[in-house]
Amino acid sequence: MLRRMNYDDFLEKQGDSQCFFCAYPQDLFIDQNQYFFVILARAAYTEDHLLVVPKDHVIFLNELSSAQLDAAMALITKWTAKLHETYPWLTLLLRDGLTGWELGKSVNHLHFHLIPKVAVTAIGNRDDREYFDNETFSLKTEEFKEKFKVEN
């Protein structure tokens, strides 16, 4: 029988002394390489939900080196292919930045989710989205470039 724990109780049991992922027991790794490890999600959205986690304590994606990014993609690609043997589609979700329940992130440690069978969205379904005509899309693209100082 599975024992379910309230998520707040789970976080409280972890304590503030050490990062949950930094203290993760290696015997529970499903796979690993030099920079990342793969584990089952402890608070899974669905069966076979995996996490790909950097071994170093990293909070933001832009903190990763090229070698670390390559290592992440190697495991993401490998496990996406393995999950696709059973599941027709997956959601790949990046969690970076600091914790905050408004985004549902509970650990200050970057990680990727590989989630079979579940569409994860906070903005509604595709029928709720606006589709821009070419002129509006061009204007919005230029506004974005200006806002983020993108040079061609």
DSSP file with accessible surface (Angstrom, degrees, kcal/mol):
  #  RESIDUE AA STRUCTURE BP1 BP2  ACC     N-H-->O    O-->H-N    N-H-->O    O-->H-N    TCO  KAPPA ALPHA  PHI   PSI    X-CA   Y-CA   Z-CA
    1    1 A M              0   0  237      0, 0.0     2,-0.3     0, 0.0     0, 0.0   0.000 360.0 360.0 360.0 132.0    0.0    0.0    0.0
    2    2 A L        -     0   0  137      1,-0.0     2,-0.6     2,-0.0     0, 0.0  -0.588 360.0-144.0 -77.3 136.5    1.3    3.4   -0.9
    3    3 A R        -     0   0  197     -2,-0.3     2,-0.4     2,-0.0    -1,-0.0  -0.908  13.6-154.9-102.6 117.8    1.6    5.9    1.9
    4    4 A R        -     0   0  219     -2,-0.6     2,-0.4     0, 0.0     3,-0.0  -0.796   6.6-160.0 -95.2 136.1    0.8    9.5    0.7
    5    5 A M        -     0   0   59     -2,-0.4     2,-0.1     2,-0.0     5,-0.0  -0.909  28.1-105.6-114.9 140.7    2.2   12.4    2.7
    6    6 A N     >  -     0   0   89     -2,-0.4     4,-2.2     1,-0.1     5,-0.1  -0.429  32.0-128.9 -57.9 135.1    0.9   15.9    2.6
    7    7 A Y  H  > S+     0   0   73      1,-0.2     4,-2.5     2,-0.2     5,-0.2   0.888 107.2  52.9 -63.4 -37.7    3.4   17.9    0.6
    8    8 A D  H  > S+     0   0   99      1,-0.2     4,-2.3     2,-0.2    -1,-0.2   0.915 109.9  49.5 -63.2 -39.4    3.9   20.6    3.2
    9    9 A D  H  > S+     0   0   87      2,-0.2     4,-2.3     1,-0.2    -1,-0.2   0.895 109.4  52.6 -64.2 -39.4    4.7   17.9    5.8
   10   10 A F  H  X S+     0   0   14     -4,-2.2     4,-1.4     2,-0.2    -2,-0.2   0.946 110.4  46.6 -60.9 -48.2    7.2   16.4    3.3
   11   11 A L  H  X S+     0   0   50     -4,-2.5     4,-1.1     1,-0.2     3,-0.2   0.909 110.9  52.8 -62.4 -39.8    9.0   19.7    2.9
   12   12 A E  H >< S+     0   0  155     -4,-2.3     3,-0.6     1,-0.2    -1,-0.2   0.906 106.2  53.4 -63.1 -39.9    9.0   20.2    6.6
   13   13 A K  H 3< S+     0   0  153     -4,-2.3    -1,-0.2     1,-0.2    -2,-0.2   0.825 102.8  59.1 -63.6 -29.9   10.6   16.8    7.1
   14   14 A Q  H 3< S-     0   0   71     -4,-1.4     4,-0.3    -3,-0.2    -1,-0.2   0.826  97.9-156.3 -69.3 -31.1   13.4   17.7    4.7
   15   15 A G    <<  -     0   0   33     -4,-1.1     3,-0.2    -3,-0.6     5,-0.1   0.073  26.5 -92.5  75.2 169.3   14.4   20.7    6.8
   16   16 A D  S    S+     0   0  171      1,-0.2    -1,-0.2    -4,-0.1     3,-0.1   0.446 101.2  91.0 -96.6  -2.5   16.2   23.8    5.7
   17   17 A S  S    S+     0   0  119     -3,-0.2     2,-0.3     1,-0.2    -1,-0.2   0.805  95.0  15.2 -71.2 -29.3   19.7   22.6    6.4
   18   18 A Q  S    S-     0   0  119     -4,-0.3    -1,-0.2    -3,-0.2     2,-0.1  -1.000  84.8 -96.9-147.7 147.6   20.4   21.1    3.0
   19   19 A C     >  -     0   0   29     -2,-0.3     4,-1.7     1,-0.1     5,-0.1  -0.361  31.8-130.9 -61.6 135.6   19.0   21.2   -0.5
   20   20 A F  T  4 S+     0   0   32      1,-0.2    -1,-0.1     2,-0.2     3,-0.1   0.910 107.0  41.4 -55.4 -46.2   16.7   18.3   -1.2
   21   21 A F  T >4 S+     0   0    8      1,-0.2     3,-1.3     2,-0.2    -1,-0.2   0.863 110.3  56.3 -74.9 -34.2   18.4   17.4   -4.5
   22   22 A C  T 34 S+     0   0   51      1,-0.3    -1,-0.2     3,-0.0    -2,-0.2   0.819 112.9  43.0 -65.9 -27.6   22.0   18.0   -3.2
   23   23 A A  T 3< S+     0   0   53     -4,-1.7    -1,-0.3    -3,-0.1    -2,-0.2   0.289  83.4 135.1 -98.3   9.8   21.3   15.4   -0.5
   24   24 A Y    <   -     0   0   26     -3,-1.3     2,-0.2    -5,-0.1     5,-0.1  -0.364  63.1-111.7 -66.6 131.1   19.5   12.9   -2.8
   25   25 A P    >   -     0   0   60      0, 0.0     3,-1.9     0, 0.0     4,-0.2  -0.436  16.3-142.7 -67.4 127.6   20.7    9.3   -2.1
   26   26 A Q  G >  S+     0   0  136      1,-0.3     3,-1.9    -2,-0.2    -2,-0.1   0.765  95.9  70.1 -62.7 -26.5   22.7    8.0   -5.1
   27   27 A D  G 3  S+     0   0  137      1,-0.3    -1,-0.3     3,-0.0    -3,-0.0   0.678  96.3  55.3 -68.2 -11.4   21.2    4.5   -4.7
   28   28 A L  G <  S+     0   0   88     -3,-1.9    12,-0.4    11,-0.0    -1,-0.3   0.406  80.2 116.4 -98.5   1.6   17.9    6.0   -5.9
   29   29 A F    <   -     0   0   32     -3,-1.9    10,-0.2     1,-0.2     3,-0.1  -0.483  48.4-164.8 -66.7 136.9   19.4    7.3   -9.1
   30   30 A I  S    S-     0   0   70      8,-3.6     2,-0.3     1,-0.4     9,-0.2   0.803  74.2 -14.8 -86.5 -35.1   17.9    5.7  -12.2
   31   31 A D  E     +A   38   0A  32      7,-1.1     7,-2.9     2,-0.0    -1,-0.4  -0.963  67.4 179.2-159.1 164.3   20.7    7.0  -14.4
   32   32 A Q  E     -A   37   0A  81     -2,-0.3     5,-0.2     5,-0.3     2,-0.2  -0.983  11.1-168.7-163.9 162.1   23.5    9.5  -14.3
   33   33 A N        -     0   0   43      3,-2.5    -2,-0.0    -2,-0.3    38,-0.0  -0.697  57.8 -67.4-136.6-163.4   26.4   11.1  -16.1
   34   34 A Q  S    S+     0   0  146     -2,-0.2    34,-0.1     1,-0.2     3,-0.0   0.849 129.5  19.0 -60.3 -35.2   29.2   13.4  -15.0
   35   35 A Y  S    S+     0   0   60     32,-0.1    20,-3.2     1,-0.1    21,-0.5   0.614 121.2  40.0-114.4 -17.3   26.9   16.4  -14.4
   36   36 A F  E     - B   0  54A   0     18,-0.3    -3,-2.5    19,-0.1     2,-0.3  -0.920  53.7-157.0-135.0 158.9   23.3   15.1  -14.0
   37   37 A F  E     -AB  32  53A   6     16,-2.5    16,-2.9    -2,-0.3     2,-0.4  -0.941  13.8-136.8-132.5 159.5   21.2   12.3  -12.5
   38   38 A V  E     +AB  31  52A   0     -7,-2.9    -8,-3.6    -2,-0.3    -7,-1.1  -0.956  28.4 165.8-117.9 132.3   17.8   10.9  -13.3
   39   39 A I  E     - B   0  51A   1     12,-2.2    12,-2.9    -2,-0.4     2,-0.2  -0.934  41.6 -97.2-137.8 161.1   15.3   10.1  -10.6
   40   40 A L  E     - B   0  50A  92    -12,-0.4    10,-0.3    -2,-0.3     2,-0.2  -0.576  53.0-101.1 -70.8 144.0   11.6    9.3  -10.3
   41   41 A A    >   -     0   0   14      8,-2.8     3,-0.6    -2,-0.2     8,-0.1  -0.513  23.5-152.7 -69.2 131.4    9.6   12.3   -9.3
   42   42 A R  T 3  S+     0   0  148      1,-0.3     2,-0.4    -2,-0.2    -1,-0.2   0.832  99.0  34.9 -74.0 -34.6    8.8   12.2   -5.6
   43   43 A A  T 3  S-     0   0   59     -3,-0.0    -1,-0.3   -36,-0.0    -2,-0.0  -0.621  96.5-170.9-115.9  67.6    5.6   14.3   -6.1
   44   44 A A    <   -     0   0   54     -3,-0.6     3,-0.1    -2,-0.4    71,-0.0  -0.283  30.8-153.0 -70.0 142.7    4.8   12.9   -9.5
   45   45 A Y  S    S-     0   0  108      1,-0.2     2,-0.3    73,-0.0    -1,-0.1   0.746  83.7  -9.9 -76.4 -29.8    2.1   14.2  -11.8
   46   46 A T  S >  S-     0   0   29     72,-0.1     3,-1.3     0, 0.0    -1,-0.2  -0.961  95.1 -60.5-158.6 170.1    1.7   10.8  -13.3
   47   47 A E  T 3  S+     0   0  130     -2,-0.3     3,-0.1     1,-0.2    -2,-0.0  -0.293 118.4  17.3 -58.7 142.6    3.3    7.3  -13.3
   48   48 A D  T 3  S+     0   0   60      1,-0.2     2,-0.4    -7,-0.1    -1,-0.2   0.663  81.6 161.5  66.7  21.9    6.9    7.2  -14.7
   49   49 A H    <   -     0   0    1     -3,-1.3    -8,-2.8    -8,-0.1     2,-0.3  -0.591  21.1-163.4 -72.5 122.1    7.4   10.9  -14.2
   50   50 A L  E     -BC  40 114A   7     64,-2.4    64,-2.8    -2,-0.4     2,-0.4  -0.782  14.4-150.8-111.8 155.1   11.1   11.5  -14.2
   51   51 A L  E     -BC  39 113A  10    -12,-2.9   -12,-2.2    -2,-0.3     2,-0.5  -0.973   3.4-155.5-120.9 140.0   13.4   14.4  -13.1
   52   52 A V  E     -BC  38 112A   0     60,-2.5    60,-2.5    -2,-0.4   -14,-0.2  -0.980  25.8-177.0-114.1 118.1   16.8   15.2  -14.6
   53   53 A V  E     -B   37   0A   0    -16,-2.9   -16,-2.5    -2,-0.5    58,-0.2  -0.945  27.1-119.3-127.3 134.0   18.8   17.1  -12.0
   54   54 A P  E     -B   36   0A   0      0, 0.0   -18,-0.3     0, 0.0     4,-0.2  -0.466  16.0-140.5 -68.8 141.6   22.2   18.7  -12.0
   55   55 A K  S    S+     0   0   72    -20,-3.2     2,-0.2    -2,-0.1   -19,-0.1   0.833  87.1  71.2 -69.6 -33.9   24.7   17.3   -9.5
   56   56 A D  S    S-     0   0   90    -21,-0.5     2,-1.1     1,-0.1   -21,-0.0  -0.554 103.1-101.5 -79.1 150.4   26.0   20.8   -8.7
   57   57 A H        +     0   0   96     -2,-0.2     2,-0.4    52,-0.1    -2,-0.1  -0.605  59.5 161.8 -75.2 101.7   23.7   23.1   -6.8
   58   58 A V        +     0   0    9     -2,-1.1    52,-3.7    -4,-0.2     3,-0.1  -0.975  24.3 178.0-125.3 137.9   22.4   25.3   -9.7
   59   59 A I        +     0   0   32     -2,-0.4    38,-2.5    50,-0.3     2,-0.4   0.763  67.4  47.5-108.0 -36.5   19.3   27.5   -9.6
   60   60 A F  S >  S-     0   0   84     36,-0.2     3,-2.1     1,-0.1     4,-0.3  -0.873  72.1-132.6-116.1 141.8   19.3   29.2  -13.0
   61   61 A L  G >  S+     0   0   60     -2,-0.4     3,-2.1     1,-0.3    -1,-0.1   0.864 105.7  62.8 -55.9 -39.1   19.7   27.6  -16.4
   62   62 A N  G 3  S+     0   0  143      1,-0.3    -1,-0.3    -3,-0.0     0, 0.0   0.561  90.2  69.6 -70.5  -2.9   22.2   30.3  -17.5
   63   63 A E  G <  S+     0   0  101     -3,-2.1    -1,-0.3     2,-0.1     2,-0.2   0.617  80.4  98.2 -82.5 -14.3   24.5   29.1  -14.7
   64   64 A L  S <  S-     0   0   14     -3,-2.1     2,-0.1    -4,-0.3    -3,-0.0  -0.534  71.3-131.5 -79.4 142.2   25.2   25.8  -16.6
   65   65 A S     >  -     0   0   52     -2,-0.2     4,-2.7     1,-0.1     5,-0.2  -0.324  30.3-102.6 -78.5 169.3   28.3   25.4  -18.8
   66   66 A S  H  > S+     0   0   93      1,-0.2     4,-2.6     2,-0.2     5,-0.2   0.903 125.0  52.5 -60.0 -40.0   28.2   24.1  -22.3
   67   67 A A  H  > S+     0   0   43      1,-0.2     4,-2.2     2,-0.2    -1,-0.2   0.904 109.9  48.1 -64.0 -40.2   29.4   20.7  -21.1
   68   68 A Q  H  > S+     0   0   17      2,-0.2     4,-2.6     1,-0.2    -2,-0.2   0.909 110.9  50.6 -67.3 -41.0   26.6   20.6  -18.4
   69   69 A L  H  X S+     0   0   65     -4,-2.7     4,-2.7     2,-0.2    -2,-0.2   0.916 110.4  49.9 -62.1 -42.3   24.0   21.6  -21.0
   70   70 A D  H  X S+     0   0  114     -4,-2.6     4,-2.2     1,-0.2    -1,-0.2   0.911 110.9  50.0 -60.9 -41.3   25.2   18.8  -23.3
   71   71 A A  H  X S+     0   0   13     -4,-2.2     4,-1.9     2,-0.2    -2,-0.2   0.900 110.3  49.8 -65.5 -40.2   25.1   16.3  -20.4
   72   72 A A  H  X S+     0   0    1     -4,-2.6     4,-2.8     1,-0.2     5,-0.2   0.949 111.7  47.9 -62.1 -48.2   21.5   17.4  -19.5
   73   73 A M  H  X S+     0   0   98     -4,-2.7     4,-2.8     1,-0.2     5,-0.3   0.852 106.6  57.9 -64.0 -33.2   20.4   17.0  -23.2
   74   74 A A  H  X S+     0   0   57     -4,-2.2     4,-2.3    -5,-0.2    -1,-0.2   0.943 112.9  38.9 -62.0 -45.9   22.1   13.6  -23.4
   75   75 A L  H  X S+     0   0    7     -4,-1.9     4,-2.7     2,-0.2     5,-0.3   0.900 115.8  51.6 -72.6 -39.0   20.0   12.3  -20.5
   76   76 A I  H  X S+     0   0    5     -4,-2.8     4,-2.3    -5,-0.2     5,-0.2   0.944 113.5  45.2 -61.1 -45.2   16.8   14.1  -21.5
   77   77 A T  H  X S+     0   0   85     -4,-2.8     4,-2.2    -5,-0.2    -2,-0.2   0.931 113.8  49.3 -64.2 -45.6   17.1   12.6  -25.0
   78   78 A K  H  X S+     0   0   93     -4,-2.3     4,-2.0    -5,-0.3    -2,-0.2   0.943 116.7  40.2 -59.8 -47.8   17.9    9.1  -23.7
   79   79 A W  H  X S+     0   0   40     -4,-2.7     4,-2.6     2,-0.2    -1,-0.2   0.803 110.7  57.1 -80.4 -24.8   15.0    9.1  -21.3
   80   80 A T  H  X S+     0   0   36     -4,-2.3     4,-2.4    -5,-0.3    -1,-0.2   0.944 109.3  47.5 -63.4 -45.3   12.6   10.8  -23.7
   81   81 A A  H  X S+     0   0   56     -4,-2.2     4,-0.7    -5,-0.2    -2,-0.2   0.924 112.9  48.3 -61.9 -43.0   13.3    8.0  -26.2
   82   82 A K  H >< S+     0   0   88     -4,-2.0     3,-0.9     1,-0.2     4,-0.4   0.922 112.7  47.4 -65.0 -43.0   12.8    5.3  -23.5
   83   83 A L  H >X S+     0   0   15     -4,-2.6     4,-3.2     1,-0.2     3,-1.7   0.869 104.0  62.0 -66.9 -33.2    9.5    6.8  -22.3
   84   84 A H  H 3< S+     0   0   87     -4,-2.4    -1,-0.2     1,-0.3    -2,-0.2   0.697  88.9  70.8 -67.3 -15.7    8.3    7.1  -25.8
   85   85 A E  T << S+     0   0  156     -3,-0.9    -1,-0.3    -4,-0.7    -2,-0.2   0.780 118.3  19.6 -66.3 -25.0    8.5    3.3  -26.1
   86   86 A T  T <4 S+     0   0  102     -3,-1.7    -2,-0.2    -4,-0.4    -1,-0.1   0.722 125.3  51.0-111.1 -36.0    5.5    3.3  -23.7
   87   87 A Y     <  -     0   0   17     -4,-3.2    -1,-0.2    -5,-0.1     3,-0.1  -0.900  64.2-146.6-115.1 135.8    3.9    6.7  -24.0
   88   88 A P  S    S+     0   0  105      0, 0.0     2,-0.3     0, 0.0    -1,-0.1   0.772  83.1  14.9 -72.3 -24.1    2.9    8.5  -27.2
   89   89 A W        -     0   0  124     -6,-0.1    28,-1.7     2,-0.0     2,-0.3  -0.996  61.8-167.6-151.8 156.4    3.7   11.9  -25.9
   90   90 A L  E     -D  116   0A  32     -2,-0.3     2,-0.5    26,-0.2    24,-0.0  -0.922  19.7-130.5-134.7 160.9    5.5   13.7  -23.0
   91   91 A T  E     -D  115   0A  29     24,-2.4    24,-2.9    -2,-0.3     2,-0.6  -0.970  16.6-155.9-112.4 127.9    5.8   17.1  -21.5
   92   92 A L  E     -D  114   0A  96     -2,-0.5     2,-0.4    22,-0.2    22,-0.2  -0.930  17.9-176.1-101.2 122.5    9.3   18.5  -20.9
   93   93 A L  E     -D  113   0A  36     20,-2.1    20,-3.3    -2,-0.6     2,-0.5  -0.980  15.0-152.5-126.3 128.7    9.2   21.1  -18.2
   94   94 A L  E     -D  112   0A  65     -2,-0.4     2,-0.6    18,-0.2    18,-0.2  -0.869   6.3-166.0 -98.3 132.0   12.1   23.2  -17.0
   95   95 A R  E     +D  111   0A  34     16,-2.9    16,-1.8    -2,-0.5     2,-0.3  -0.941  26.1 147.4-116.9 105.5   12.1   24.4  -13.4
   96   96 A D        +     0   0   66     -2,-0.6   -36,-0.2    14,-0.2     2,-0.1  -0.865  33.3  45.7-129.0 169.6   14.6   27.1  -12.8
   97   97 A G  S    S-     0   0    9    -38,-2.5    12,-0.2    -2,-0.3     2,-0.1  -0.344  93.2 -37.2  92.3-176.7   14.7   30.2  -10.5
   98   98 A L  S    S-     0   0  111      1,-0.1     7,-0.2    10,-0.1    -2,-0.1  -0.413  70.8 -88.4 -83.9 159.7   13.8   30.5   -6.9
   99   99 A T        +     0   0   62     -2,-0.1     2,-0.2     7,-0.1     7,-0.2  -0.213  54.1 149.2 -65.7 155.6   10.9   28.8   -5.2
  100  100 A G  B >>> -E  105   0B  15      5,-2.1     5,-1.4    -3,-0.1     3,-1.4  -0.655  44.7-136.0 173.6 126.8    7.5   30.3   -5.2
  101  101 A W  T 345S+     0   0  149      1,-0.3     3,-0.1     2,-0.2     5,-0.1   0.723  98.1  75.8 -70.3 -17.7    4.1   28.6   -5.1
  102  102 A E  T 345S+     0   0  165      1,-0.2    -1,-0.3     2,-0.1    -3,-0.0   0.845 112.0  28.7 -63.1 -25.0    2.7   31.0   -7.7
  103  103 A L  T <45S-     0   0  128     -3,-1.4    -1,-0.2     2,-0.2    -2,-0.2   0.434 112.3-119.4-108.2  -4.1    4.7   28.9  -10.2
  104  104 A G  T  <5 +     0   0   29     -4,-0.6     2,-0.5     1,-0.3    -3,-0.2   0.616  63.7 142.7  79.4  12.0    4.6   25.7   -8.2
  105  105 A K  B   < +E  100   0B   7     -5,-1.4    -5,-2.1    -7,-0.2    -1,-0.3  -0.750  19.6 171.8 -89.9 128.9    8.4   25.4   -7.8
  106  106 A S        +     0   0   28     -2,-0.5     2,-0.4    -7,-0.2    -1,-0.1   0.462  55.8  62.1-117.9  -3.3    9.3   24.0   -4.4
  107  107 A V  S    S-     0   0   15      2,-0.1     2,-2.2    -7,-0.1    -1,-0.1  -0.991  70.0-138.0-130.4 129.1   13.1   23.4   -4.5
  108  108 A N  S    S+     0   0   61     -2,-0.4     2,-0.3   -10,-0.1   -10,-0.1  -0.438  78.2  93.2 -80.6  64.7   15.8   26.0   -5.1
  109  109 A H  S    S-     0   0    0     -2,-2.2   -50,-0.3   -12,-0.2    -2,-0.1  -0.879  81.5-112.7-158.1 119.7   17.6   23.7   -7.5
  110  110 A L        +     0   0    0    -52,-3.7     2,-0.3    -2,-0.3   -14,-0.2  -0.224  46.7 159.9 -52.9 143.2   17.2   23.6  -11.3
  111  111 A H  E     - D   0  95A  13    -16,-1.8   -16,-2.9   -58,-0.2     2,-0.4  -0.972  33.0-131.8-162.9 156.8   15.6   20.5  -12.7
  112  112 A F  E     -CD  52  94A  19    -60,-2.5   -60,-2.5    -2,-0.3     2,-0.4  -0.918  17.3-146.7-111.1 140.4   13.8   19.2  -15.8
  113  113 A H  E     -CD  51  93A  18    -20,-3.3   -20,-2.1    -2,-0.4     2,-0.6  -0.891   6.3-164.0-104.2 136.6   10.6   17.1  -15.7
  114  114 A L  E     -CD  50  92A   1    -64,-2.8   -64,-2.4    -2,-0.4   -22,-0.2  -0.964  21.3-176.9-114.2 106.5    9.8   14.4  -18.2
  115  115 A I  E >   - D   0  91A   0    -24,-2.9   -24,-2.4    -2,-0.6     3,-0.6  -0.908  13.6-150.0-117.2 109.1    6.1   13.9  -17.7
  116  116 A P  E 3  S- D   0  90A   0      0, 0.0   -26,-0.2     0, 0.0   -67,-0.1  -0.480  74.4  -1.7 -72.9 144.7    4.2   11.2  -19.6
  117  117 A K  T 3  S+     0   0   99    -28,-1.7     2,-0.5    -2,-0.2   -27,-0.1   0.488 104.2 104.2  66.1   7.3    0.6   11.6  -20.5
  118  118 A V    <   -     0   0   39     -3,-0.6     2,-0.6   -29,-0.1    -3,-0.1  -0.976  57.1-149.8-129.2 127.2    0.0   15.0  -18.8
  119  119 A A        -     0   0   74     -2,-0.5     2,-0.6     2,-0.0   -28,-0.0  -0.835  18.7-157.2 -89.1 122.2   -0.2   18.4  -20.4
  120  120 A V        +     0   0   51     -2,-0.6     2,-0.3    -5,-0.1    -2,-0.0  -0.908  28.1 146.7-105.7 116.7    1.1   20.9  -17.9
  121  121 A T        -     0   0   84     -2,-0.6     3,-0.1     1,-0.1     4,-0.0  -0.995  35.7-172.3-150.3 144.2   -0.2   24.5  -18.4
  122  122 A A  S    S+     0   0  106     -2,-0.3     3,-0.1     1,-0.1    -1,-0.1   0.309  86.4  61.6-111.1   3.6   -1.1   27.4  -16.2
  123  123 A I  S    S-     0   0  130      1,-0.4     2,-0.1     6,-0.0    -1,-0.1   0.209 105.5-105.4-119.0  15.7   -2.5   29.5  -19.0
  124  124 A G        -     0   0   33     -3,-0.1    -1,-0.4     3,-0.0     2,-0.1  -0.407  52.0 -45.7  94.2-171.9   -5.5   27.4  -20.2
  125  125 A N    >   -     0   0   86     -2,-0.1     3,-2.0    -3,-0.1     4,-0.4  -0.391  61.2 -92.3 -94.9 177.3   -5.9   25.3  -23.3
  126  126 A R  G >  S+     0   0  192      1,-0.3     3,-0.9     2,-0.2    -1,-0.1   0.757 121.5  64.5 -65.2 -21.9   -5.0   26.1  -26.9
  127  127 A D  G 3  S+     0   0  136      1,-0.2    -1,-0.3     3,-0.0    -3,-0.0   0.718  97.0  58.3 -71.3 -19.2   -8.5   27.5  -27.6
  128  128 A D  G <  S+     0   0  111     -3,-2.0    -1,-0.2     2,-0.1     2,-0.2   0.564  89.1  95.9 -84.4 -10.8   -7.9   30.3  -25.0
  129  129 A R  S <  S-     0   0  165     -3,-0.9     2,-0.4    -4,-0.4    -5,-0.0  -0.545  73.1-126.4 -86.6 149.4   -4.8   31.6  -26.9
  130  130 A E        -     0   0  147     -2,-0.2     2,-0.6     2,-0.0    -2,-0.1  -0.743  16.0-146.1 -90.3 136.5   -4.9   34.4  -29.4
  131  131 A Y        -     0   0  214     -2,-0.4     2,-0.3     0, 0.0     6,-0.0  -0.921  17.9-140.0-103.9 121.7   -3.4   33.8  -32.8
  132  132 A F        -     0   0   59     -2,-0.6    -2,-0.0     1,-0.1     2,-0.0  -0.618   9.1-127.7 -86.0 138.5   -1.7   36.9  -34.2
  133  133 A D     >  -     0   0   91     -2,-0.3     4,-2.9     1,-0.1     5,-0.2  -0.235  39.5 -94.4 -70.2 170.0   -2.0   37.9  -37.9
  134  134 A N  H  > S+     0   0  133      1,-0.2     4,-2.4     2,-0.2     5,-0.2   0.894 123.8  48.2 -58.3 -43.5    1.3   38.5  -39.7
  135  135 A E  H  > S+     0   0  147      2,-0.2     4,-2.2     1,-0.2    -1,-0.2   0.949 114.8  44.1 -65.1 -47.5    1.4   42.2  -39.1
  136  136 A T  H  > S+     0   0   47      1,-0.2     4,-2.8     2,-0.2     5,-0.2   0.914 113.1  52.6 -63.2 -41.1    0.6   42.0  -35.4
  137  137 A F  H  X S+     0   0  117     -4,-2.9     4,-2.4     1,-0.2    -1,-0.2   0.919 108.7  50.1 -63.3 -41.3    3.1   39.2  -35.0
  138  138 A S  H  X S+     0   0   71     -4,-2.4     4,-2.3    -5,-0.2    -1,-0.2   0.923 112.1  47.9 -62.1 -43.4    5.8   41.2  -36.7
  139  139 A L  H  X S+     0   0   97     -4,-2.2     4,-2.5     2,-0.2    -2,-0.2   0.925 112.0  48.7 -63.2 -44.4    5.1   44.2  -34.4
  140  140 A K  H  X S+     0   0   90     -4,-2.8     4,-2.4     1,-0.2    -1,-0.2   0.883 109.8  53.1 -64.7 -36.8    5.1   42.0  -31.3
  141  141 A T  H  X S+     0   0   48     -4,-2.4     4,-2.5    -5,-0.2    -1,-0.2   0.933 110.1  47.2 -63.3 -44.4    8.4   40.4  -32.4
  142  142 A E  H  X S+     0   0  110     -4,-2.3     4,-2.3     1,-0.2    -2,-0.2   0.908 111.2  51.6 -64.3 -40.8   10.0   43.9  -32.8
  143  143 A E  H  X S+     0   0  116     -4,-2.5     4,-2.7     2,-0.2    -1,-0.2   0.912 110.2  49.3 -61.3 -42.3    8.6   44.9  -29.4
  144  144 A F  H  X S+     0   0  117     -4,-2.4     4,-2.5     2,-0.2    -2,-0.2   0.936 110.1  50.5 -62.6 -46.9   10.2   41.8  -27.8
  145  145 A K  H  <>S+     0   0   47     -4,-2.5     5,-2.7     1,-0.2     4,-0.3   0.904 113.2  46.2 -58.5 -40.8   13.5   42.5  -29.5
  146  146 A E  H ><5S+     0   0  159     -4,-2.3     3,-1.0     3,-0.2    -1,-0.2   0.939 111.9  50.7 -67.3 -45.7   13.5   46.0  -28.2
  147  147 A K  H 3<5S+     0   0  153     -4,-2.7    -2,-0.2     1,-0.2    -1,-0.2   0.892 121.0  33.7 -58.9 -42.5   12.5   45.0  -24.7
  148  148 A F  T 3<5S-     0   0  114     -4,-2.5    -1,-0.2    -5,-0.2    -2,-0.2   0.237 109.2-119.3-103.0  13.2   15.2   42.4  -24.4
  149  149 A K  T < 5 +     0   0  174     -3,-1.0     2,-0.5    -4,-0.3    -3,-0.2   0.905  46.3 176.9  52.6  50.0   17.8   44.3  -26.5
  150  150 A V      < -     0   0   68     -5,-2.7     2,-0.4    -6,-0.2    -1,-0.2  -0.738  12.1-161.0 -87.9 128.2   18.1   41.6  -29.1
  151  151 A E              0   0  180     -2,-0.5    -5,-0.0    -5,-0.0     0, 0.0  -0.908 360.0 360.0-110.2 139.8   20.4   42.4  -32.0
  152  152 A N              0   0  169     -2,-0.4     0, 0.0     0, 0.0     0, 0.0  -0.473 360.0 360.0 -82.8 360.0   20.2   40.7  -35.4
